[in-house]
Amino acid sequence: MALRDLGPTLSPFNAFQIITGTETLPLRMERHTSNALAVAEFLDAHPAVSWVSHSGLPGSRYHALQQKYLPKGAGAVFTFGVHGGFEAGVQVVEGVNILSHLANIGDTRSLILHPASTTHRQLTEEQQIAAGAGPDVVRLSIGIETVTDIIADLQQVLDRLPHAETARS
């Protein structure tokens, strides 16, 4: 009677998808966070990158808090800045092959975005900077692909930037 009065239930396949997603979430999150930290470490050492905002890095001002409250990892979404500003940020997003240029986050695939030319485009540069989306900012949502593939994709585009030889300021 409840089925007739309240409507249909999930299809068996949809129920299977939901339960499988729930059961595998810890494994996927482990991969997301470990991949993100490895990518952040790579970016932190690359000469074309001016800064990396990932609390899993020992140099982050939030590292102690991350260790205290998120001992299994800092998550998979973070930002970094590239030498060369707006143009370099656009070049990074347009030059990758594996990472997808999408504004959403939390996908199993790695995603990349240059907020100043997309989601925050309507703001002035001062407003973008105040929002943490300045001209040099690139946002990543790291997925569960093989981390060496993600890093190789970022490296091939970062190595082509005109400021790749510039020392970190």
N, C-alpha and C positions, 0 to 999 in steps of 0.2 A: 504494500500500500504506500509506503514512503517513497518508493521509486516512482510510482505513478503520480504522486502528489508533488514531489520535489524536483523531478526531472532525472535525466540520465546520470550515470556514474562515468568515471574515466573508462576509456577503452582499455582492454588488457595491455595493449602495446604501450599506451601512454603511461599506465601505471608501472610497467616494466622499466620504461625510460627514467621515470622519476626515482624509483628505488635504486636503479643502477647508479644514477648520478649521485644520490645520497650516500650510497655505500662506498663509492670511489672518491668522494670528496677529500678525505685526508691524504690519499696518495697524490691526487692532483695538486693540492695545496703545497705539499712538500716539494713537488717538482717546480711549481710556480715560484716559490720563495727561493729555492736553491738556484734556479736559473737566473732570477732577478739579481741576486747577490753577485753571482759570477759576472753578469753583464755589467753591473755597477762597478765592480772592481776593474774590469777591462776598460770601461769608459774613464774611470778616475785616473788611469795611467796613460790615456791617449793624449798626445800633444794638441789635437784639434779640439779637445774638450776643455772648457774653462772651469767648470764646476759640475758636481754631481750631488743631487739631493736624495740620498738614500740612507735611512737611519741604521742600516746594517753595516755601513762602513765605519771603521774605528774612528775616523776623523770627523764624523758627524756630531754636531752638538747634541743630538738626540740619541746617540748610541747607547748610553747608559740606561735611558728610559726604554729603549727598544729591548735591550737585554732583560730588563726587569719585567716588562709587561707583555712582550712578544718573544719569548725565548725560542720559539720554533721558527722564527723568521719575520722579517719586516714587511712581507707582502710583495706583490708583483708590480705595483704601479709606482713609478717615480719619474723625476724629471732630471734633465741635464742641460747645460748650456754649451753652445759651440762658439768658437772664435769666428768672427765674421758676421755676427748678428743675424738679421732677418733673412738675407739671401742664403747664408750658410744653412740656417734652419730649414728653409724650403728645399735646398739641395739634398739635405740628409733624407728628408721624407720622400722626395721624388726619386732618390737614387737607390733605395733598398729594394731587394727582390723578394725576400722571404716575408718580412714584416708587412702587415696589411695597413694601409692608410685609412683608419677608421677612428671615429670619435668615441666609440663605446669602450668599456673596460671589462676585464674579467673573462675574456674569451679564452678558450684553450689554445688559440693561435696568438702569436705575438702581434701587437698592434702599435702603431706609431702615429704621432700627431704633432703638428706645429701649430699651437694654439693661436699665435699672433696672426697667422694667415687663414685661420678657419674659425674656430669657436669664439675667439675674442677679437675678431677682425673689426667689428663695429666700434671698438673702444679706441681712445687715443693711446699713444705710446705710453704716456704717464699712467693712464688707467690700467693698461696691460701690465706694466711693471708692478703696480700696486696690487694687482690680482695674482701675481706670480706667473704671469704669462707674457713676459717681455719678449722682445724680438729674437733673442738667442735661445729661447726655451724650446726644448723638444720633450714631449711626454711619451713614455713607454708603458705599455701594459704587457708584461712578459708572459708568454705562454709556456706550453709543456713540450715544445719541440726540443730536439737535441741542442744543447746550449752552445756547442761549438759551431753549429750552423747559424744560430742567431748572432753570435759574436763575429763570425766571418762576414756575414751580411753587413753588419754595422761597420766593420773594419774597412771593407772595400770602398764604402762611400766616404768614411771619415778620412781615409788616406788620400782621397782626391781633393779634399777641401784646400783652398789656397792658404789657409792659416794652419795647416797640419804641422808645419815646422815651428810654429810660434811656441815659445816657452809659456808655461802656465803662469798667469799673473797672480 
